[in-house]
Amino acid sequence: MADRMLRANARRAAARCLSARWPVGHARSAGPPPGPTFGRPEDRLRIDTAEPCDRGLNRAGFTLIELLVALAVFSLAALALLNLSGENTRSAARVETRTLGGIVAENLAVETMIAPAISEGTTSGQTPLAGRPWVWTRTVTTTDEPDLLRIDIKVRDAEGQAAERTLFRSRTHQ
């Protein structure tokens, strides 16, 4: 109810302001506008104490420059988030490649450990895993201990090296 009364008073004051042709930003103490006076004394009192007639110049809101600055800040934040998202995707792909390469290397290490005999030298091959071909190289070398062999396993995919494992085992399986 009070809200409706305030709106009605504001509409009446705006209509008086427009009909009286007061200058924009008219001050309260300047008195009534020049020209004919209004009929009732209470109307004159209300006009004298009314807010300035700005005709909408004191509206709340943002200026064009404020909106452009806000848009620039928002676009910079959006670009940073997109860059971060792309980097996360690339990082996840690298982690997947290293994990799958590690699985291939571990499988080869297990095969090497359970083999009854292993000869020195380099062996290469290809193993499919997760729909991708993995190229591996196994190098068997002697150590200072005559009965101990060093086995280096390197696994690569199409993009490069994915995993590497080094293990030791005895020359003969017991």
HELIX and SHEET records of a PDB file:
HELIX    1   1 ALA A    2  ALA A   20  1                                  19    
HELIX    2   2 ARG A   28  ALA A   30  5                                   3    
HELIX    3   3 PRO A   41  ASP A   48  1                                   8    
HELIX    4   4 LEU A   64  ILE A  114  1                                  51    
SHEET    1   A 4 GLY A 121  LEU A 129  0                                        
SHEET    2   A 4 ARG A 132  THR A 142 -1                                        
SHEET    3   A 4 LEU A 148  ASP A 157 -1                                        
SHEET    4   A 4 GLY A 160  SER A 170 -1                                        
END                                                                             
